[in-house]
Each structure stands twice: as C-alpha cells, then as structure tokens.
Amino acid sequence: MMSSFIDSYTGRVPLSMPSPMPPATPHTDLDLAEALTKVAPAAQAKAKATATDFEGMFINSMFAQMTSGLKGDGPFGDTPATGVWRSMLTEQYSKNFAKAGGVGISDQVFRELIMQQAKSTS
C-alpha cells in the first residue's frame, strides 16, 4: 500500500501520508431481506427495472435543466433541431447513467417497492 504513494521521480515517500480509511462494513437491511423472501423473483426483477427507469427519468430531468440555457451547440448549430437533438442526447445519457448505478435513487425506490409488495402479500 505504501508503494502507491512513493514519488515516481525521486523514489521518496511524501511527508504527509493520507491516513488509511477503515474498511467499509456492509450494512445489512434485515427488513428488506425478509421482504425479499415474500416477493416472487419475477416481481423483484420488475421492481428493479421500474426503479432503474424512475432514476433514469429523474436524471433526465436533471440533465435537461443543466442544458436548458445552452444555445447554438451541437451538430445543427442554432436551429430548432438542436433542441430535439439535445433532448435525445440527454435521454440516452440519463439511461446509461442510471444503468451504471446512477445516483442511488433506484436502490431506495426498489426497497420501497419491495416493502410495499411484501406488505400486500402478508
């Protein structure tokens, strides 16, 4: 671990070494684990897809707000087609961003969907 902090030019260790962080312990959600036993695997897969889609819509809204003030960028210059192109681009960015893990909203949405389904089955 120390070798990653050695200066490649001089071969010396810097004076101020970052303190190593303690290893993260996984947090077990016992309520979710119990609820998952009550919900069918097909319903779990559908809930996961729904949660990811929801996060994608949220991220798309965020990206749309970020790019709403931009004018004249893109392959079409300053034409009405630029807005259409930018909306399709942000939609694809948001879908890929959500599939790659997103910002963490889908995990909470998935948990809530599973908890509601488990309550309705018991």
Secondary structure, DSSP 8 states (H G I E B T S, - for coil): -GGGGS-TTT----SS-------------HHHHHHHHHS-HHHHHHHHHHHHHHHHHHHHHHHHHHHTT--S-STT-SSHHHHHHHHHHHHHHHHHHHHTTTTSHHHHHHHHHHHHHHHHH-
